[in-house]
């Protein structure tokens, strides 16, 4: 079953493979399913994530709560509220939720443009898929710039590109 899911995902492109692997990683280890994944697929995906985290500073809920001066006893509740309101997104690193720092302004509050961006891609790109989409070169922007590089200069163009991306996404 796992091989069939991976083969089908590979037919539809790398984002589909990433989404499939994300879903499989949510299955508890005691289910024994992840043991059947081809090692090359899981190793490559782990390598991609590790490399991304090396290049893009990401913070825990506690670090962000401290940054904004919150004295809450439960910093995860603050960030869960932001996620529910589509103000920020997170990537999963093992058991940890990490929030890419680039979505925060100087005060630690979320940049407003991320609400439009997350809404535009909702159900098509989230978590790791959104993080990678934001940081990989995009032909829609001159000189193959990334959406992240364009975000401060032309946020409307990035949101428009996100809407087109969501329309084209297979999964």
Beta strands, then each sheet from edge to edge (+ up, - down):
strand 1: 58-59
strand 2: 91-93
strand 3: 96-100
sheet 1: 1+ 3- 2+
end
